[in-house]
Amino acid sequence: MSTFSSKQYAWPDLSISIGGRILEGITEIEYTEKQEKDVLRGRGNKGHKITRGNKSYEGKVTIWQSELEAMVQDAPNKSIMDLNFDIIVSYVPEDGGQSVTDVLSSCEFTENKKAMKQGDKNMLVELPIIFLEVKPQQ
């Protein structure tokens, strides 16, 4: 019988690097791998096989405005829409459990929207991303 750890990772266990710099002002990350799948139908009323199509990858990061402005400062033409970068997401538990690192390859932002409302203490900017691949557990 195999043994495994059911360690639950928490936000403090997470380090996120964009373009080689660990972000301090990040409050959320989300990434999704999708694959087109359909049921192959033929004779009868039951499917015969699951067929597979293209894979796609998308997600979002939510960062402080100051992190955004730092990216803009270094971006070509001062536009984050022109950036292409890897995101490295490392789960490193403080108690010495198993570390896990996912690499999101060749990321680009698809939208840059700023917004604030009365009473806000700081600006959080949600930036949707697309990318070419997730390299899990690197």
Stockholm file with secondary structure:
# STOCKHOLM 1.0

chainA/1-138         MSTFSSKQYAWPDLSISIGGRILEGITEIEYTEKQEKDVLRGRGNKGHKITRGNKSYEGKVTIWQSELEAMVQDAPNKSIMDLNFDIIVSYVPEDGGQSVTDVLSSCEFTENKKAMKQGDKNMLVELPIIFLEVKPQQ
#=GR chainA/1-138 SS CCCCCCCCCCGGGEEEEETTEECSSEEEEEEEEEEEEEEEECSSSSEEEEEEEEEEEEEEEEEEHHHHHHHHHHSGGGCGGGCCEEEEEEECCTTSCCCEEEEEEEEEESCCCCCCCTTCSSCEEEEEEECSEEECCC
#=GC SS_cons         CCCCCCCCCCGGGEEEEETTEECSSEEEEEEEEEEEEEEEECSSSSEEEEEEEEEEEEEEEEEEHHHHHHHHHHSGGGCGGGCCEEEEEEECCTTSCCCEEEEEEEEEESCCCCCCCTTCSSCEEEEEEECSEEECCC
//
